[in-house]
Amino acid sequence: MKNLKDNIIGMFAVIGIMTLLMGSYSEQSQRVNYGTPESHEWEMIIRDDASVAYMVNKKTGEVRKYDANSSRYIIPKLN
């Protein structure tokens, strides 16, 4: 009977050690970014007559021009 108890305690010890090891490895893949959220990178600037709006990405400097009469942004033509 004592041998059976020792085997059961040993199995639980092995399971506990394996759980601790697996938990420490999975911590690396659960990195959390506490930086600026993506929604705060864009700023909207609207002209006085409200016909055109501009979206400026503060991080990359990208500028998008929006027409007030549509929901899509206007792709600028390169000259």
HUQUIZI-V837257 format. One record per residue. RES is the residue in one letter. PSI is psi as a letter, one per 20 degrees, with the letter a starting at -180 (999 if undefined). Layout:
RES|PSI  RES|PSI
This chain:
M|h  K|h  N|h  L|g  K|g  D|h  N|g  I|g  I|h  G|g  M|g  F|h  A|g  V|g  I|g  G|g  I|g  M|h  T|g  L|g  L|g  M|h  G|h  S|h  Y|h  S|i  E|h  Q|h  S|i  Q|l  R|p  V|p  N|o  Y|j  G|a  T|p  P|q  E|h  S|h  H|j  E|h  W|p  E|p  M|p  I|p  I|p  R|r  D|h  D|i  A|k  S|h  V|q  A|q  Y|p  M|p  V|p  N|o  K|h  K|g  T|i  G|j  E|p  V|p  R|p  K|p  Y|p  D|p  A|h  N|i  S|r  S|i  R|q  Y|q  I|p  I|p  P|q  K|p  L|p  N|999
